[in-house]
Amino acid sequence: MPNYDDARAVWNQRYAGAEGYLFGQEPNRFLASEAHRLKPRQRVLCLADGEGRNGTFLAGLGLDVLSVDLSPVALAKARTLAAERGVSLKFEEANLATWDWPADAFDAVVAIFIQFAGPDLRSRIFRNIEACLRPGGLLLLEGYRPEQLAYGTGGPPNAENLYTEDLLREAFAGMQVLSLRAYDAAIEEGTAHKGMSALIDMVARKRS
């Protein structure tokens, strides 16, 4: 991954150059389908939440949401989206490589397409996800599989950033995997994720 300043500049440019919202304004389909597992007033961390489509959706369900992202341009758009929808949530600019992850602080972590992270950073992020969950807390994660490279409809261009079932099972071996699915489906999330895609979804619970 580029250094923080370079990465922030790249994402600022992407978000600023998008017509409307780069990834759309509607929540990720997987997240929406699994939101029934969450209860109002639970504390939720939305990682790399970009322009806020997922965080604002969850705030609208009555959850206490912290939405973090490295791009101030994205966060400004997220605040606008939240205001338009009349919901309240917390926003924070964060470099996940150096962020001070609070321990046992969240009832759920949402990690939707956070595949900017190569293997080393990904390992650190995954460890911190488990550590910041309260006992019994849930991880809701969606990403692309290596087969996505053939589709070219979104995601990073390098296979090492993509997920397999074995990779996720090993990374979260200490958690109870409630659901893990690998499948192909057409998605439409703004202009950045559009078309047939090689997806993988996981729901896991931190053991008590």
N, C-alpha and C positions, 0 to 999 in steps of 0.2 A: 504494500500500500504506500502511496506517496506520503511525504511528511504532512503534518497536520495543516500547515498553512497552505500547501499546494492542494491538498484534498479539499479544504474549505473553499478555495478559489474556484476549483473545478465545479463543485456542486453549486456554489453561488451563481456561477455563469449558467449552468444548466437550468436552475430554477428561475433565474431572471429572464432567460431567453425563451422560456416556455410560453406559449399562448394559452392563457388560463392556467390550469393546474397540471403540472407535468404528469402526475400519476392519477389525475382525476380528483373528484371531491367525495366520491362514495367509498365506503369502507371496503377493504379486501373481502372477497367472497368467503374465503375460509374463515376469517375472523368473525364475520357476521353469522356464519352457520354454527359457530362454537360459542357465541356470546351467552347462550343460555346457561353455560356453566358458571358464569359470574353473577355476583349478587350486588345490588345497590350498596353504595358506600364502601365497597372494598377498594383497596388501594392498588392501582395498576400502573406499571411502568411500560411506556411505549418507546421502544428503542429505535433510533434512526427514523423517527416518525415523519420526517420531511415536512410537507405542507399541511400535516395534521388531519388527514382524512380519517385515520383510524382512531386517533386520540379524541377527536371531536365526536365521533360516533359513540365511543364508550362513555364519554362525559354525558352525552344525551341519554344514556341508560341509567344515569345516576351514580356512576362510579367516580372515585377520587383519582384523577389521572395526572401523572407526570409524563409529559411528552418531551423527549430529548432529541436533539439533532445537532450536527456540527455546523449547519449553514444558517446564518442569521437571516438570509433572504427567505429561506424556507420557513423559518420560525415566524417572520413577519406575515407571510401568507397564511400560516396556520392560525395566527391570532385573528386575522381578518375573517377566516372561515368560521372560527369559534364565535366571533361577535355576530356574524350573519345568522348563525344557527341558534344564538341565544344560550350558549352553554359556557360553563366556566371550567377551566382546567389550568394546570401549571405548565409553564414552558421553561426549558433550560437549554442553553447552548452547551454542548458537551463533546469532548473528545473521548470516546469510549476506551481508548488506549490508556488514558491517564485519569479518567473520571474517578472520583471518590465514591465507589459503589457502597451504599449503606447495607449493612448486614441485616438479614431477617426483617426486611422493611416492607415487602410487597406481597399482596395476596395473589397477584398474577403478573407475569411479564409477557408482553406481546413483542414478538420478533418476526416481522414480515419483510422478507427480501432484504436482510441485512448483509448481503453477500459482497459488500465492499471489502470485507475482511479476509485476508489470506490466512493460511493455516496457523501461523503463530499467534496472530491477533485473535483469530477465531477461537482458539483454545482458551485464551485468557478471558474473552467475552463469555464463552460458555461456562467457564468456572465461576465467573462473577454472577452470571444469571442464577445459577443454583444457589450461590451464597446469599444473594439479596432476597431470595424468596423466603417467606415464612414457612414453617412446617405445614404441609398440606397445600401449599401454594401451587398454582398452575403455570406452566409454560405453554403458550400458544405460538407455534413457529411454522412459518411457511417459507419455502425457498425453491430454487431451481435445481434439478439434477443435471449431471454432465450431458445428458442427451439434449439439453436445451441449446447447446452450441450449434446443433444442426438446424434448429428452428430459427435462431437469430431474432427472436421476437421480444427480447429484453434480457436484462441481467448482464453480468460481467463476461468478458470474452475469454477468460482463462478458467480452465477446468478445475484447478486446485481450489477455487473459491466456491465450488458447487457442492451439493450435499448428496450423499447416498444413505440408504437405510442403515448400512453397517456403520458408517461414520457417526450418525446421530445416536444409534444405540450405544456405541462405545463412549461417545462424549458425555452422554447422560446416563451412564450405567448405574449411577447412584440414585436415580429417580425412577418412579413407576411410570412406565409408558402406557398411557391409556389408549392411544390411537397413533398409528404410524402408517401413512398411505403414500405410495408412489404411483402416479398416474399422469396421463396426458389430457389436457383440456384447453379449450379456447378461453382466453381471458381478455378483458378490455378494461384497462386501468389507465386512463388518459392516453397520451401518445407514446409513453415509454414502455408500457407493458401491453402489447396488443397482438393477439393472434394465438395460434396453437402453441402450447407451452408444455414443457416437461417439468411437472411439479412434484413436490414432496411436502406433506403436512405432518406435523406431530403435535400431540397433546400429551404432556407429562406432568406428573405431580411429585413435588418434593416430599420425601418420606418424613413422617412425624418422628 
